[in-house]
Amino acid sequence: MNSLLQRQVNRYLDKKALEDPKMKAFLTAIDDSYNDKEEQFNMLQRAMRISSDELFEANQQLRTDVMYQKDILDSITTAIQALNLKEFKKANGEFEIKDLAEHIREQSEELQKAARKQEQLLKNLENKNQVLTDYAHMISHDLKSPLRSVNTLISWIKTDNYDSLSEEGKEHFDMILKNVEKMDALIEGILNYSTIEMADHSKYEVDTRYLVQEIVELLVIPDGIQVKISEELPVVKADKFRIQQLFENIIHNAVKSIEKEGKIEINAKEAGDFWKFEVKDTGKGIPQRHHHKIFKIFEKIDTNHNSTGIGLSIAKKVVDFYGGQISLESEENLGTSFYFTLPK
């Protein structure tokens, strides 16, 4: 019998009452109800415990899912902001996944339109560049042909009549020939400048020390100028024609800056992912007021020599093409150092 029921029976019923069959049946029924209630209570406790565990696990899973969804939304938001697209907002501050999906679809369509527009612009730019390249070659050919004829005719006239020409006449003929040569160099310079970025040249190893030696041998360098080439000049991966234009124009500029006697040094050193080259001369230097325009096309700072104003512009364009930088340090009567970098 249930302990609580047994206590109440002992307290209020005597033995004679307990022997009554009806009382026994009554007490048995009460005892059974106690047992059923306890069993039900235990079952309820077990059910509550199971439900609590399941609820805890479900809550943990829900929290994980919420964090996962939040990470996804944050990533999408970051991507949208990075793409500089329209910000995704709802008027009431709430949204559903379908709203975000629709927003992404709209942005995707805008991106596709922008990509198609950019592709068309690139094609138009390529076509225009090709037209400009063809035009530069055509102009170069059309101008150089009569220029060569003029040069030949003047040379013949000067030779045939050399003995009868006065000293002033000879000087005039020499001046004409120099201007013809200058015009020829100007046309060639414009052609080279306009085709640096357009020409399709592959990259391969170029020994800059060997290349500089070749350039020095080909340039007309007066006997009073000493050229020192460092043994440390590196091998770079580039196009030889472009690198030759770069060194040739800077070295030629250094030669022109030295009036009688002087020295030119070509060095290089490592600078992170680049090689930093230096072309240093002991010439007359470049005034500070001209430094800002020295690399601009057709900007000449010295009218005393046969300059086209294109050489250093070509040098800068080559350096820019390879992602490098070019600069100078110079003082009047103390010489000039040109610095430029090329990727390793």
Wavefront OBJ file of the C-alpha trace (Angstrom):
o trace
v 0.000 0.000 0.000
v 1.104 3.512 -0.714
v 2.981 4.950 2.279
v 0.847 8.092 2.427
v -2.379 6.041 2.253
v -1.068 3.597 4.880
v -0.410 6.487 7.230
v -3.934 7.830 6.886
v -5.466 4.339 7.342
v -3.486 3.703 10.510
v -4.554 7.089 11.833
v -8.319 6.921 11.233
v -9.347 3.218 10.865
v -9.212 0.368 13.374
v -8.521 -3.299 12.614
v -12.230 -4.205 12.595
v -12.934 -1.682 9.894
v -10.041 -2.936 7.870
v -11.478 -6.451 7.851
v -14.637 -5.282 6.100
v -14.483 -6.573 2.465
v -16.016 -3.400 1.089
v -13.460 -1.291 2.973
v -10.632 -3.464 1.625
v -11.926 -3.046 -1.934
v -12.236 0.699 -1.380
v -8.695 0.980 0.011
v -7.335 -1.159 -2.841
v -8.944 1.136 -5.397
v -7.471 4.177 -3.667
v -4.036 2.502 -3.541
v -4.264 1.701 -7.256
v -5.106 5.321 -8.021
v -2.040 6.427 -6.060
v 0.139 4.054 -8.050
v -1.372 5.151 -11.375
v -0.877 8.803 -10.482
v 2.757 8.237 -9.502
v 3.406 6.292 -12.639
v 1.795 8.985 -14.727
v 3.806 11.615 -12.880
v 7.017 9.694 -13.540
v 6.061 9.327 -17.185
v 5.316 13.028 -17.336
v 8.700 13.808 -15.811
v 10.434 11.564 -18.336
v 8.474 13.188 -21.166
v 9.321 16.652 -19.930
v 12.981 15.726 -19.604
v 13.026 14.285 -23.118
v 11.205 17.305 -24.480
v 13.556 19.623 -22.666
v 16.600 17.869 -24.158
v 15.086 17.932 -27.617
v 14.140 21.573 -27.194
v 17.668 22.422 -26.089
v 19.173 20.621 -29.081
v 16.652 22.218 -31.413
v 17.418 25.609 -29.914
v 21.151 25.048 -30.382
v 20.577 23.994 -33.984
v 18.325 26.972 -34.558
v 20.985 29.298 -33.154
v 23.600 27.719 -35.427
v 21.285 28.098 -38.432
v 20.592 31.717 -37.558
v 24.326 32.475 -37.307
v 24.911 30.693 -40.614
v 22.135 32.690 -42.276
v 23.562 35.886 -40.790
v 27.037 35.071 -42.173
v 25.520 34.460 -45.596
v 23.618 37.745 -45.515
v 26.689 39.624 -44.281
v 28.766 38.084 -47.077
v 26.163 39.016 -49.675
v 25.926 42.542 -48.270
v 29.715 42.888 -48.373
v 29.767 41.610 -51.949
v 27.052 44.063 -52.981
v 28.901 46.950 -51.342
v 32.184 45.889 -52.931
v 30.512 45.867 -56.332
v 29.162 49.349 -55.627
v 25.645 48.254 -56.444
v 22.374 49.567 -55.050
v 22.047 49.028 -51.315
v 19.520 46.412 -50.269
v 16.996 47.890 -47.833
v 13.383 47.381 -46.878
v 11.174 50.252 -45.795
v 10.247 48.589 -42.504
v 13.704 47.173 -41.924
v 12.548 43.578 -42.469
v 13.024 41.334 -45.458
v 12.675 37.764 -46.598
v 15.013 35.531 -48.555
v 12.831 35.944 -51.651
v 13.326 39.716 -51.419
v 17.093 39.283 -51.313
v 16.968 36.791 -54.190
v 15.033 39.282 -56.301
v 17.493 42.032 -55.411
v 20.459 39.846 -56.407
v 18.730 38.980 -59.692
v 18.278 42.652 -60.484
v 21.895 43.416 -59.645
v 23.048 40.477 -61.769
v 21.187 41.879 -64.757
v 22.783 45.286 -64.199
v 26.229 43.673 -63.985
v 25.640 41.800 -67.240
v 24.580 45.021 -68.953
v 27.673 46.809 -67.601
v 29.915 43.927 -68.729
v 28.445 43.996 -72.241
v 28.865 47.762 -72.375
v 32.477 47.502 -71.194
v 33.198 44.794 -73.766
v 31.810 47.024 -76.511
v 33.870 49.975 -75.293
v 37.025 47.832 -75.323
v 36.303 46.710 -78.874
v 35.757 50.319 -79.948
v 38.993 51.334 -78.218
v 40.916 48.530 -79.936
v 39.518 49.603 -83.293
v 40.455 53.241 -82.654
v 43.936 52.247 -81.527
v 44.380 50.201 -84.679
v 43.220 53.136 -86.795
v 45.687 55.421 -84.998
v 48.506 52.918 -85.480
v 47.752 52.562 -89.183
v 47.494 56.343 -89.472
v 50.860 56.843 -87.736
v 52.540 54.378 -90.105
v 50.883 55.984 -93.124
v 51.912 59.506 -92.087
v 55.422 58.309 -91.338
v 55.732 56.734 -94.768
v 54.135 59.651 -96.623
v 56.290 62.259 -94.884
v 59.579 60.387 -94.926
v 59.517 59.645 -98.630
v 59.624 63.297 -99.835
v 61.926 64.170 -96.945
v 64.497 61.671 -98.192
v 64.180 63.147 -101.683
v 64.784 66.630 -100.299
v 67.816 65.405 -98.379
v 69.235 63.701 -101.489
v 68.686 66.699 -103.747
v 70.260 69.119 -101.279
v 73.266 66.829 -100.834
v 73.707 66.647 -104.644
v 73.445 70.432 -105.049
v 75.895 71.007 -102.225
v 78.380 68.494 -103.675
v 78.112 69.754 -107.266
v 78.521 73.384 -106.271
v 80.711 73.029 -103.216
v 83.736 74.899 -104.669
v 81.641 77.841 -105.823
v 79.743 78.232 -102.543
v 80.732 80.860 -100.039
v 81.317 79.920 -96.426
v 77.929 81.375 -95.565
v 76.309 79.327 -98.329
v 77.929 76.142 -97.044
v 76.638 76.921 -93.544
v 73.156 77.430 -94.953
v 73.261 74.071 -96.730
v 74.487 72.397 -93.547
v 71.655 74.038 -91.624
v 69.098 72.765 -94.156
v 70.469 69.218 -93.922
v 70.412 69.330 -90.116
v 66.790 70.429 -90.153
v 65.911 67.650 -92.585
v 67.594 65.145 -90.258
v 65.740 66.680 -87.333
v 62.434 66.335 -89.186
v 63.227 62.714 -89.979
v 64.053 62.024 -86.317
v 60.846 63.776 -85.253
v 58.706 61.605 -87.533
v 60.448 58.460 -86.332
v 60.023 59.555 -82.723
v 56.290 60.178 -83.147
v 55.872 56.758 -84.756
v 57.753 55.029 -81.934
v 55.839 56.941 -79.265
v 52.457 56.126 -80.762
v 53.146 52.391 -81.147
v 54.875 51.509 -77.844
v 51.702 50.162 -76.209
v 50.130 48.850 -79.399
v 52.912 46.725 -80.812
v 52.522 43.033 -80.024
v 55.869 42.000 -78.587
v 56.395 38.944 -76.429
v 58.372 38.882 -73.184
v 61.675 37.067 -72.944
v 64.937 37.409 -71.045
v 66.900 40.524 -71.957
v 70.449 40.992 -70.645
v 70.463 44.729 -69.954
v 74.258 44.882 -69.558
v 74.841 43.387 -73.010
v 72.082 45.602 -74.443
v 73.586 48.787 -72.968
v 77.000 47.848 -74.371
v 75.441 47.505 -77.832
v 73.734 50.899 -77.506
v 76.954 52.632 -76.416
v 78.800 51.137 -79.379
v 76.132 52.322 -81.835
v 75.689 55.859 -80.442
v 78.037 58.606 -81.563
v 79.794 59.390 -78.280
v 82.566 62.030 -78.296
v 86.031 60.965 -77.162
v 85.857 63.231 -74.124
v 82.938 61.304 -72.618
v 83.633 58.173 -70.594
v 80.834 55.617 -70.202
v 80.999 53.204 -67.282
v 78.618 50.214 -67.340
v 78.122 48.332 -64.091
v 78.787 44.596 -64.008
v 75.612 44.231 -61.904
v 73.114 45.144 -64.617
v 70.471 42.383 -64.456
v 68.529 40.224 -66.860
v 64.877 41.323 -67.161
v 61.895 39.672 -68.796
v 60.635 42.092 -71.404
v 60.777 42.979 -75.075
v 64.266 43.934 -76.291
v 63.008 46.625 -78.676
v 61.172 48.519 -75.931
v 64.032 48.225 -73.422
v 66.454 49.370 -76.117
v 64.332 52.472 -76.734
v 64.307 53.170 -72.995
v 68.075 53.016 -72.456
v 68.919 54.558 -75.802
v 66.886 57.716 -75.189
v 68.133 58.248 -71.636
v 71.807 57.596 -72.526
v 71.508 59.821 -75.605
v 70.066 62.567 -73.395
v 73.028 62.167 -71.020
v 75.510 62.434 -73.923
v 73.860 65.653 -75.165
v 74.037 67.182 -71.682
v 77.867 66.949 -71.611
v 79.446 69.729 -73.629
v 83.110 68.649 -73.799
v 84.329 66.174 -71.233
v 82.414 64.161 -68.694
v 81.303 60.796 -67.423
v 78.192 58.633 -67.700
v 77.501 55.777 -65.273
v 74.816 53.106 -65.682
v 74.018 51.152 -62.500
v 71.259 48.967 -61.058
v 70.204 47.590 -57.689
v 67.369 45.544 -56.253
v 64.265 47.347 -54.972
v 61.736 44.769 -53.771
v 59.998 43.212 -56.777
v 61.766 45.637 -59.127
v 65.206 46.483 -60.436
v 66.065 50.150 -59.966
v 68.328 51.515 -62.704
v 70.329 54.733 -62.605
v 71.829 56.636 -65.533
v 74.066 59.319 -64.051
v 75.949 61.998 -65.970
v 78.247 64.893 -65.098
v 76.637 67.222 -67.622
v 75.222 70.708 -67.241
v 72.174 69.498 -65.309
v 68.499 70.386 -65.590
v 67.087 73.422 -63.751
v 64.543 72.580 -61.066
v 61.876 74.640 -62.819
v 61.920 72.198 -65.759
v 61.670 68.938 -63.784
v 57.857 68.837 -63.920
v 57.746 68.828 -67.733
v 60.866 66.866 -68.633
v 58.899 63.694 -69.549
v 56.119 65.466 -71.479
v 56.068 64.998 -75.226
v 57.462 67.861 -77.346
v 58.707 69.671 -74.220
v 62.258 70.827 -74.942
v 64.297 72.530 -72.245
v 67.360 73.193 -74.363
v 67.118 74.834 -77.797
v 70.840 74.670 -78.525
v 70.945 71.060 -79.641
v 69.071 69.083 -82.295
v 66.294 67.807 -80.017
v 62.806 66.561 -80.935
v 61.374 66.663 -77.424
v 60.173 63.059 -77.713
v 63.057 60.917 -76.382
v 62.341 61.131 -72.657
v 58.598 60.858 -73.344
v 59.258 57.530 -75.045
v 61.387 56.427 -72.087
v 58.582 57.226 -69.645
v 56.001 55.468 -71.782
v 58.108 52.281 -71.849
v 58.564 52.381 -68.067
v 54.814 52.963 -67.601
v 54.074 50.062 -69.934
v 55.933 47.669 -67.623
v 54.393 49.125 -64.461
v 57.552 50.887 -63.275
v 58.340 54.465 -62.272
v 60.772 57.030 -63.616
v 62.209 60.134 -61.938
v 65.256 62.367 -61.907
v 67.566 64.265 -59.603
v 69.485 67.147 -61.081
v 71.164 70.462 -60.318
v 72.559 72.971 -62.731
v 76.267 72.446 -63.494
v 76.348 69.352 -61.244
v 74.876 66.698 -63.511
v 71.739 64.574 -63.640
v 70.659 61.149 -62.442
v 67.695 59.418 -64.091
v 66.096 56.606 -62.084
v 63.616 54.064 -63.405
v 62.318 50.701 -62.273
v 61.500 47.528 -64.170
v 59.854 44.430 -62.647
v 62.055 41.430 -61.905
l 1 2 3 4 5 6 7 8 9 10 11 12 13 14 15 16 17 18 19 20 21 22 23 24 25 26 27 28 29 30 31 32 33 34 35 36 37 38 39 40 41 42 43 44 45 46 47 48 49 50 51 52 53 54 55 56 57 58 59 60 61 62 63 64 65 66 67 68 69 70 71 72 73 74 75 76 77 78 79 80 81 82 83 84 85 86 87 88 89 90 91 92 93 94 95 96 97 98 99 100 101 102 103 104 105 106 107 108 109 110 111 112 113 114 115 116 117 118 119 120 121 122 123 124 125 126 127 128 129 130 131 132 133 134 135 136 137 138 139 140 141 142 143 144 145 146 147 148 149 150 151 152 153 154 155 156 157 158 159 160 161 162 163 164 165 166 167 168 169 170 171 172 173 174 175 176 177 178 179 180 181 182 183 184 185 186 187 188 189 190 191 192 193 194 195 196 197 198 199 200 201 202 203 204 205 206 207 208 209 210 211 212 213 214 215 216 217 218 219 220 221 222 223 224 225 226 227 228 229 230 231 232 233 234 235 236 237 238 239 240 241 242 243 244 245 246 247 248 249 250 251 252 253 254 255 256 257 258 259 260 261 262 263 264 265 266 267 268 269 270 271 272 273 274 275 276 277 278 279 280 281 282 283 284 285 286 287 288 289 290 291 292 293 294 295 296 297 298 299 300 301 302 303 304 305 306 307 308 309 310 311 312 313 314 315 316 317 318 319 320 321 322 323 324 325 326 327 328 329 330 331 332 333 334 335 336 337 338 339 340 341 342 343 344
